[in-house]
Amino acid sequence: MCEIAYNVLTLFTIAAVICLHYYVLTQLVSLINQIIVKASTKDDNWGWDTNNMNNG
């Protein structure tokens, strides 16, 4: 009986670790995707104001 419980606990632990890795990887990919989208929408002056002080 104890051996069955040990095997079930082992399988549950392995499944939990796999699911946790999957969750972390999906969150990481989502974060990287958001960073790429924000970087691609930035203008050429890297977000600085477009006012030029030399023209005034």
N, C-alpha and C positions, 0 to 999 in steps of 0.2 A: 504493500500500500504506500509506503513511504517513497519507494522508487518511482511509482507512478506520479506522485505529487511533485517529486524532484524533476521529472521529465517535463511535466506540464509547466512548472515554474521556469525551467530553462527555455522552453519554447516560447513562453510568454515574454520573457526577458529579451530574447533574440528578436521577436516580432516588434516589441516596443522600441528597441534600438534602431531597427530598420525604419520604422515609421517616423521616429524622431529625426533620423538623418534625412529622410525624404522631405519632411516639413522644413528643416533648416535649409536644405538646398533650394526648395521652391521659394522660400522667403528671400534667399540670397539672389536668386535669378531675378525675382521681382524688383528688388532694390537696385540691382545693376541696370535693369531695363529702365527704371525711372531716372537713374542718373544719365543714361545715354539719351533719353528723350529730352531731358532738360538741357543737356549739352548741345544737342542738335538744334534747339530753338534759340540759343543765344545768338546775339548779333555779333558783328565783326569787332565791335569795340569792347567786348567782354563785359557788357553790362554797365559800362560807365555812361555818364550823361552825354548826350550828343551836343551840348552847348560848347562852342569853342571860344575860349576866353581871348584868343588873339584877334578875333573879328570885331571886338567891341571897342 
